[in-house]
Amino acid sequence: MPQSDASIVELDRLIRHANSIIRRRGRDILQEFDITPPQFDALLILKNNKGENLTIGELGERMYLACSTATDLIDRMERNGLVERARDANDRRVIRLNILEKGYQMVDEVLAARKRYLSEALQDVPQEDIQAMIKGMTQLDELLRTKRG
């Protein structure tokens, strides 16, 4: 069923606007924890990588960063006690990244603050409306993941 141009334009506007507000508040939250958005993104990627410790190059690829930029990022994170470099057990030439306890704690605290923000924003919204939002966003996420082009 073809969608009206007005509907698509409005959906695009609403997604961009909500994303802008959430990103802005997310940056404010990160400042409270003295961590930059790229550092937090790197911690999330490393944490969500299911136990396979990435190299700096692999992390840079996932963040769309040049190797030198990824190295600078990891240097700062290492100085702040968030991550460490470790030699690969199978190939001593390879350096892998490990999240340290402070890094895990930082992710958990930031995510908890973001959850509190969203919970407060939605506190007066009926549960059935929240479920409808989840259903719609899930559907959009699935459609966008499978759509090529």
C-alpha positions as CSV (number, residue, x, y, z in Angstrom):
1,M,0.0,0.0,0.0
2,P,1.6,3.3,-1.1
3,Q,2.3,5.8,1.7
4,S,1.4,9.4,1.3
5,D,4.2,11.8,0.9
6,A,2.9,13.9,3.8
7,S,2.9,10.8,6.1
8,I,6.5,10.0,5.2
9,V,7.6,13.6,5.6
10,E,5.9,13.8,9.0
11,L,7.4,10.4,10.2
12,D,10.9,11.5,9.1
13,R,10.5,14.9,10.9
14,L,9.3,13.2,14.1
15,I,12.1,10.6,14.1
16,R,14.8,13.3,13.5
17,H,13.3,15.6,16.2
18,A,13.0,12.9,18.8
19,N,16.6,11.7,18.0
20,S,17.9,15.2,18.3
21,I,16.3,15.7,21.7
22,I,17.5,12.3,23.0
23,R,21.0,12.8,21.7
24,R,21.2,16.3,23.3
25,R,20.1,14.9,26.6
26,G,22.4,12.0,26.2
27,R,25.3,14.3,25.8
28,D,24.3,16.2,28.9
29,I,24.2,12.9,30.8
30,L,27.6,12.0,29.6
31,Q,29.0,15.3,30.8
32,E,27.8,14.5,34.2
33,F,29.9,11.4,34.1
34,D,32.9,13.1,32.5
35,I,33.0,10.9,29.4
36,T,32.7,11.9,25.8
37,P,30.1,10.5,23.3
38,P,32.8,8.7,21.3
39,Q,34.2,7.1,24.5
40,F,30.8,6.0,25.5
41,D,30.1,4.6,22.1
42,A,33.4,2.7,22.2
43,L,32.5,1.2,25.6
44,L,29.1,0.1,24.3
45,I,30.6,-1.5,21.3
46,L,33.2,-3.3,23.4
47,K,30.7,-4.4,26.0
48,N,28.1,-5.6,23.4
49,N,30.7,-7.6,21.5
50,K,29.8,-10.8,23.3
51,G,33.1,-11.6,24.9
52,E,35.3,-11.3,21.7
53,N,37.7,-8.6,22.6
54,L,38.3,-6.3,19.6
55,T,41.5,-4.8,18.3
56,I,41.8,-1.0,17.9
57,G,41.4,-1.4,14.2
58,E,38.2,-3.5,14.5
59,L,36.8,-0.9,17.0
60,G,37.7,1.9,14.6
61,E,35.9,0.1,11.7
62,R,32.7,-0.3,13.8
63,M,32.9,3.4,14.8
64,Y,33.8,4.6,11.2
65,L,37.1,6.1,12.6
66,A,40.5,6.2,11.1
67,C,43.0,4.0,12.9
68,S,44.9,7.0,14.3
69,T,41.7,8.5,15.6
70,A,40.7,5.2,17.2
71,T,44.2,4.9,18.8
72,D,43.9,8.4,20.2
73,L,40.5,7.6,21.6
74,I,41.8,4.4,23.3
75,D,44.8,6.2,24.6
76,R,42.5,8.7,26.5
77,M,40.2,5.9,27.7
78,E,43.2,3.9,28.9
79,R,44.5,6.9,30.8
80,N,41.1,7.3,32.4
81,G,41.1,3.6,33.6
82,L,38.2,2.6,31.3
83,V,40.0,0.0,29.1
84,E,43.3,-1.7,28.8
85,R,45.3,-3.1,26.0
86,A,46.2,-6.8,26.2
87,R,48.2,-9.2,24.0
88,D,46.1,-11.8,22.2
89,A,46.7,-15.3,23.7
90,N,47.0,-16.9,20.3
91,D,49.0,-14.3,18.5
92,R,51.2,-12.1,20.6
93,R,51.5,-9.5,17.8
94,V,47.8,-8.7,18.2
95,I,46.6,-6.2,20.8
96,R,43.1,-6.6,22.1
97,L,41.0,-4.2,24.1
98,N,39.5,-5.2,27.5
99,I,37.0,-3.1,29.4
100,L,38.0,-2.5,33.0
101,E,35.7,-2.5,35.9
102,K,35.5,1.3,35.9
103,G,34.4,1.1,32.2
104,Y,31.6,-1.4,32.9
105,Q,30.5,0.7,35.9
106,M,30.4,3.8,33.7
107,V,28.2,2.1,31.1
108,D,25.8,0.8,33.7
109,E,25.5,4.3,35.4
110,V,25.1,6.2,32.1
111,L,22.4,3.7,30.9
112,A,20.6,4.0,34.2
113,A,20.6,7.8,33.9
114,R,19.3,7.6,30.4
115,K,16.6,5.1,31.5
116,R,15.6,7.5,34.3
117,Y,15.4,10.4,31.8
118,L,13.1,8.4,29.4
119,S,11.0,7.1,32.3
120,E,10.4,10.6,33.6
121,A,9.5,11.8,30.1
122,L,7.0,9.0,29.7
123,Q,5.6,9.1,33.3
124,D,2.2,10.4,32.3
125,V,1.8,8.3,29.1
126,P,-0.6,5.3,29.5
127,Q,1.1,1.9,29.3
128,E,-0.9,0.9,26.2
129,D,0.5,4.0,24.4
130,I,4.0,3.0,25.4
131,Q,3.4,-0.5,24.1
132,A,2.1,0.9,20.8
133,M,5.3,3.0,20.6
134,I,7.5,-0.1,21.2
135,K,5.5,-2.0,18.6
136,G,5.9,0.7,16.0
137,M,9.6,1.3,16.7
138,T,10.2,-2.4,16.6
139,Q,8.5,-2.7,13.3
140,L,10.4,0.3,11.9
141,D,13.7,-1.2,13.2
142,E,13.0,-4.5,11.5
143,L,12.0,-3.0,8.2
144,L,15.0,-0.7,8.1
145,R,17.4,-3.6,9.0
146,T,16.1,-5.7,6.1
147,K,15.7,-3.0,3.5
148,R,18.6,-2.6,1.2
149,G,19.3,0.3,-1.0
